[in-house]
């Protein structure tokens, strides 16, 4: 999975390229959330603690990042960089 910064750059390019197309409607999710979802999709039992802590913290993006940091979970370990 690409880093969030690169995903964001590509999404902006797609939006810009299609902005004049009247019949095309995009509903894109943030690249940062896509990375969290990627981690969850590839995760194992070690993510149990992360899920609980993120929920307790409000389940927003900051809570997920903090829960992963606190649990020592590396995004790269689950979704790589590529």
C-alpha positions in Angstrom: 0.0 0.0 0.0 1.2 3.5 -0.8 1.9 6.0 2.0 -1.0 8.3 2.8 0.8 11.3 1.3 1.2 9.6 -2.1 -2.4 8.3 -2.0 -3.6 11.9 -1.3 -1.5 13.2 -4.2 -3.0 10.7 -6.6 -6.6 11.3 -5.4 -6.1 15.0 -6.0 -4.8 14.3 -9.5 -7.9 12.2 -10.2 -10.3 14.8 -8.8 -8.5 17.5 -10.8 -8.6 15.4 -14.0 -12.3 14.7 -13.7 -13.4 18.0 -12.3 -14.9 19.2 -15.6 -16.8 16.0 -16.2 -20.4 16.7 -15.4 -21.5 13.1 -15.5 -18.8 11.8 -13.1 -19.3 12.0 -9.4 -16.6 11.0 -7.0 -17.0 9.9 -3.4 -13.5 9.4 -2.2 -12.4 8.6 1.3 -9.4 10.2 2.9 -6.1 8.5 2.3 -5.4 8.5 6.0 -8.5 6.5 6.7 -7.6 4.1 3.9 -4.3 3.4 5.6 -6.1 2.6 8.9 -8.5 0.3 7.0 -5.5 -1.3 5.3 -3.9 -2.1 8.7 -7.2 -3.5 10.0 -7.7 -5.7 6.9 -4.2 -7.2 7.3 -4.2 -7.2 11.1 -3.9 -10.0 13.6 -4.7 -10.5 17.3 -2.2 -7.8 18.2 -4.7 -5.2 16.9 -7.2 -6.1 19.6 -5.6 -3.7 22.0 -5.5 -1.0 19.3 -9.2 -1.4 18.5 -10.2 -1.1 22.1 -8.0 1.9 22.8 -9.1 3.7 19.6 -12.7 3.2 20.5 -12.1 4.5 24.0 -10.4 7.5 22.5 -13.4 8.4 20.3 -12.4 6.3 17.3 -11.3 9.4 15.3 -8.2 9.4 13.2 -6.0 10.7 16.1 -7.3 8.0 18.4 -6.4 5.3 15.9 -2.9 6.7 15.4 -2.4 7.1 19.1 -3.6 3.6 19.9 -1.3 2.2 17.3 1.7 4.2 18.6 0.9 3.2 22.2 0.7 -0.5 21.2 3.9 -0.3 19.2 2.1 -1.2 16.0 3.8 -0.1 12.8 1.6 0.7 9.8 4.5 -0.5 7.6 4.4 -3.9 9.3 0.9 -4.5 8.1 0.5 -2.7 4.8 4.1 -2.0 3.8 5.2 0.9 1.7 5.2 0.5 -1.9 
